[in-house]
Amino acid sequence: MSILSDKQIRHYAEQHGMIEPFEPRQVRQGDDGTKRISHGLSSYGYDIRCAREFKVFTNVHSTVVDPKNFDEKSFVDIESDVCIIPPNSFALARTVEYFRIPRNVLTVCLGKSTYARCGI
């Protein structure tokens, strides 16, 4: 088994709907020239985008944090272009892209350092 090249990723995305919406090139700036967090197809990988929906965990109620039974009061749902993460909190984000991974393809999802520095 080997890592899929950008050509193979493009083939799976365009012919089999593996990534939707699919951006066939790496985008680093908007149409107006403003800098953006890169997304799209790159060499041996695909950079995803965060959608506008975030789930922020904040323990303002000082409840016991049980990973198998989270208290819903500890989460705040946010839909916005901006997500402010309070101290001692973290946010979960949804991707813009939807993935249909074939059974013969193995994926590895790594956090983008740009998002990690923001606490997402």
Protein Blocks (a to p, Z undefined) as FASTA:
>chain_A
ZZddfklmmmmmmmnomaccddfbdcfbdfkopacddedjdehiacddddfbdcddddfk
opacdfklccfklpccdddfbdcddehiacddddfbdcdddfkbccdddddfklmmnoZZ
